[in-house]
Amino acid sequence: MTEDERYMARCLALARQAWGRTSPNPLVGSVVVREGQVVGEGFHPQAGQPHAEVFALRQAREQAQGATLYVNLEPCNHHGRTPPCTEAILQAGIRRVVVGVIDPDPRVAGSGIARLQQAGIEVTVGVLEKECRELNEAFFHRVRTGRAFGILKYAMTLDGKIASATGDSLWVTGPESRQWVYRLRSGCDAVITGGNTVRRDNPSLTTHGVTAHSPLRVVLSRSLGLPLDAKVWQVDDQQRTLLITPPQMAPLPPVIKQLQALGVEWLPLDPCDPITVSHALAQRGCNAVLWECGGRLAAPAIRQGAVQKVIAFIAPKLIGGEAAPTPVGDLGLTQMQQAIPLERCQWEAVGQDWVVQGYLPADSVP
């Protein structure tokens, strides 16, 4: 590993400290190095707060003069909630800037690098670019498509069942896998489920105290046959819930009024389908959303392109049952040659379970 790569790896480690808390902004870390010594570090903690470069320069103070600044994402060059980072870099007297990857945001998109170069600063781009891009894959996807980055997560038995024929699903996987999921939720901006899952499983969809951050809980329902005592309706300052339904005729159905009285937000969408939901959540600043739903909702989410990544937990047990539900419903595929192959797959043992992660091909929508 080169010196530039080592300091860029440190930027990535710093950026991850704010995992799940920066949206709609990306995860960014920065390091200032002078004469082979780190003199300043920082990361972007949340939207509205100073960017990583500013924190690193503040720590470096006068030692930033003539130093090298490392940052995993191109410095911004526009006035948003905070001033341009390029100006802070120029004022600090930085001699060289090393950037992991160019920012896809049209307000930046190379202009930050150009501004620094015009001022005579040496700029190196593309150090650990693959790793930098992967760290902010959800941000990149939202900026480029206008949709949230969708992760479909499910747990199933070795014979492909997410519950028994009677609907019982507690628990498919072991406690280590559940802790893994809680950490996954903490890095997402929203977790989406359907009304049927609320009725059948009564999930809380929180991080269960693993971190202080809990994602926005989103419930999609067409029938509105929703139990008022479900855990997902328990809201407070840290745990919020959004109910999405098709538009309703006046007067509003009693269940919507009752849920609003509990603090649940209601959003009517037409059409009320996964891709429209993905757009709506992106407009709310969500970068990454987690689909924790049954097969009937997972299938259209995949078909419509609302899912980009799949995380499947596989438990070494058999339940059987022709009527037992599976993780993905009808995709309209009738031949094995039509099966959607996952790309960039990874396997990992978690307790007694296995977790498989992979990405859907960009052209996978049937």
N, C-alpha and C positions, 0 to 999 in steps of 0.2 A: 504493500500500500504506500503510495506517495505521500509527501507531506500535505499537499493540497487535499488528497482524498481523506487523510486522517482528520483534518480540521473540518471538512465537509461532513464527515460521519458524526462529528461532535455537534454540528448544526442540526442534523437530523435528530439526534438524541435530545437536544434541547427542545426542538419543535414538538416532539411527542409528549412533552410534559403538559401541554395544553390540549391533549387529545380529547375531542368531543366538545370543546368549549369555544372554538373560534368562529364557527359559521355565522354569516356567509363567507367569512374570510378563510384563507388557507392556514395551514400549520407552517410556521416559519421560525427557524432558529438562526442565530448569527454569532460569529466569533471574530474578535479583533486580535491580530497577532503582530507583535513587533519583535524583531531580532530573535525569532524562534520561541518567544514566550507569549502565552495567552494573557492579554491585558484587559480584555473585556468580553463578556458573554451576555446573551439575552435571548428571549423568545417572546413571541406575540401571545399574550394571555387570553384575549377575547376581543371581539369586535368593539371598536370605539376606543380601545386602549392603544398606546404607542406601539409601533411595529418593532420587530426583533432588532433591527439595526440601531434604532434609537436607544434601546436599553443597553446594547453592547457598547455603543459609543459613550453613553453616560458613564458606564463603569470604567471605560478606558481613560476618559478625560483627556488630559494633554498628551498622554502616551499614544493617542490615536494618530498624532502627527507623523506622517511618513510610514504608517503601518499598513498592513493588509487586512481587508475585511472579507470575511467569508459569509455567505448567505445561501440557503438552499433554493430560494426563489428570487427572481429578478427584483431589485428594489423598485418601488413605485415611483412614478414621476408625475403624479397628479394630486390635486387637493381633494380629499374625501373627508372622512371624519377627522383625519389627521393630516399634517403637512407632508409634502413629498419627502421620501427617504433619501432621494438623490441629493437634495439640498443639504440635508443633515450630513451626508457623507462628504460633500464638497467643503462644507464649513469646518468639518473636523480635520481636514488636511490629509485624508486617506490617500495613499500612493497607488494602491492596487486593490481591485475588487475581484473576488472569485465567486461566480454564480453557478448554482447547480443546474437550474433549468429556467427558460424564459417563461414569463407569466402570460397565460393565454387571454387574460382580461384585455379587451380592446383598448381600455384606457392606459394600458402599459404596453404589452406586446412588443417589446424591443425598444421602446422609447426611453426606458430607464437606462439601459445599456448605452444607447446612443448619447444620452445627456452626459453620462460620465465620461465617455470617450471624447466627446467634444470639448470637455473641460481638461483633457490631457491625462486622465486617469487610465492606467492600464487595466483592461477587463479580460478575464478568462471565463469562458462559458462552457458548461457541459461536464463539470466534474461530478462524478456519481450521478449522472443525469437519470439513469434508469431508477435508482433508488429514490431520488428526489421526486420523480414523476409518480412513482407508486405511492409515496407518502400522501400526496394530495390528489390521488386519482378521482376522488369524489368531487373535489373542487373543480378540477379540470373538466370533468364530465358536465357538471352543471353550467359552467361558463360557456361551453361549446354547444350544448344541446338545449339549454333552457329547462332541463329536467333533472330531478334529483337522481343520484347514483343509487340504484336499487340492489339490495342484497337479500336474496331469498335464503332463509335459514330454517332448517327442519331437523327433527330427530326421528329416526326410524329403526325398526328391528332389522336383523339380518335378512329377513324375508320381505323387507320393504313396506312394513306397516307402521303408521304413525299412531295407531290406537288399536284396541281390540275391536271385535265385531260389535260389542256393546257400547263402544265409544270411550272406554276407559283408557287413559293415557298417562297416568301417574304411577311410576315415572318410566319413560322409555329408556332414558340414559341415566348414568350415575351422577353423584354429587359433583365430581370434578368437572364434568361436562356442563352442568348447570352454572357453576362458577365461571366457566369459560364464556358462556352466553351472557352472563351479567356484565362481564368486562367488555364484550362485544357491544352490548347495548349502550354502555357508557361512552363509546366512541361514535355513536350515531345521533342524528338530530331528531329522528322520529322513528317509532316502531309501529307498523301497520298490521292490523288484523281485521277479520270479518266478524259480523254479528253472530254467525254460527259458532265461531270459536269462543266468543264471549259467553254464549249460552251453554256450550258443552263443557269447556274447560275452566271458565272463570279465572283467567290469568290476571296477574297484577301488572305485568309488562314493565316492571321497574328494574333498577340495578341492585335492589335488595341490599343497599348500603355499601356495596363494593366501592362506589365513588359517590361524591355529592351530586354529580350530574345525572339526571334521569332524562331520557328523551321524551319528546312530545308523544303521547299515546294517541293513535289515530284509529278510529273504528269506522269501517265502511258497512253500511246497512241499507238494504232496499226495503225490507219488510217492516222494520222498526219494531219487530217482536223482541224487544230487549229487556232483560231483567233489571229492575231499578237497583237491586242490591249487589250488582256486580262490583268486583274489586276495582275495575278500571275506572269507575265513576268517582272514586275517592280522590279528590283533587285538593291541592294546596299550593303554596308558592313554589315548591320544588317539583311537584307531579301534576302535570296538566294533561287534559284530555280533549281531543277534537273529534266530534261526531260528523261524518260526512254522509249525506244522503242525496237522493234526487230531490229536485225542488218540490216543495209541499204547497198544496193549496191552502189558502186562509179559510178558517182559522187553523193555526198550527196543531198538529196531533198532540194530544196530552203528554205523550212520552217525551217529546222534544222539550216542551215547556218544563216538565218535571226535571229533566236532566240539566237544562239551563239553570234552573233554580239551585241545583247542586254545584254549579260552577263549571259545567261542561260547555265548551264552545260548540256551536253548530254551524256547519258550512254546507249550503246546498250547491251541488255541482251537476251540470247537465252537459255531456253525459257523466254519470257517476261510475266511471270505469278506471282501471289502474293507471293508464297513461295520462288521463286528465288529472288524477290525484297527484301523479308525479310532477306535472307542470305546476299545480297549485302549491305544492310544498316547496318547490324550488323558488317560487315567487315569494314565499315566506322566509327565504334564506336558508333552507335546508340543503346541505350538501349530500349527506349520506342518509338513506332511510333503510330500515330493516323490515322486510316482509316476514312476519311470523304468523302465518295463516294456514288454513286448510287447503287441500288440493283444488277445491272448486274456485278459490280466488287466486291461487298460485298459477294455475294454467293460463288464465287471461293476462296475468301480470307478465308472464314469459312471452306469450303470443304478441302482446302489444309493445314489447320492448321496454317495459318498466323495470325489468330485472337485468342487471349486468353481471352479477356474481352470485354463485351458489355456495353455501356452506352447509354441508350435510353431516350430521352426527349419526354414526351407525353403531348400534348396540349389539353385542354378541348374544342375541337371544332370538327365539322364534315364538310367534304368537299364532300364525295361521289365520284362517277364516276368509272365505271368499268375499264376505261383506265388509271386512276390515278396511278402513280407509288407507289410501296411499298418499304420498306427499304432493304429487302433481296430478291434476285431473286431465281431461281430454285436451290434447294439443292439436287434434286433427291429423295426426300422423298415423299411417296405417302400415308402413313397412320399416323394418329395422334400419334399412339404408337411409331413412329420413331422420333417424334419431339425431338429436342435437349434441354434437361432441363438445365437451368442455375443454378449454385451453388453459395452459399454464397451471396445471393441477398440482396440488400439494397434499400430502398425507401426514397425519400426526396422531400419535396415540395420546389419549386423554383419559387417565384412569384405565378402566377396562374397555372403554369405547375407542372408536376411531373417528376422526374428523377429516373430511375431504373438502378441499376448497378448489374452486375453479371458476373460470370466466366464460360467459357465453360469447360465441363469436359475434362480431359486429353485424354480420348478415344472417343471424339465426332466426329472425322473426319469420315464421312461415308465411 
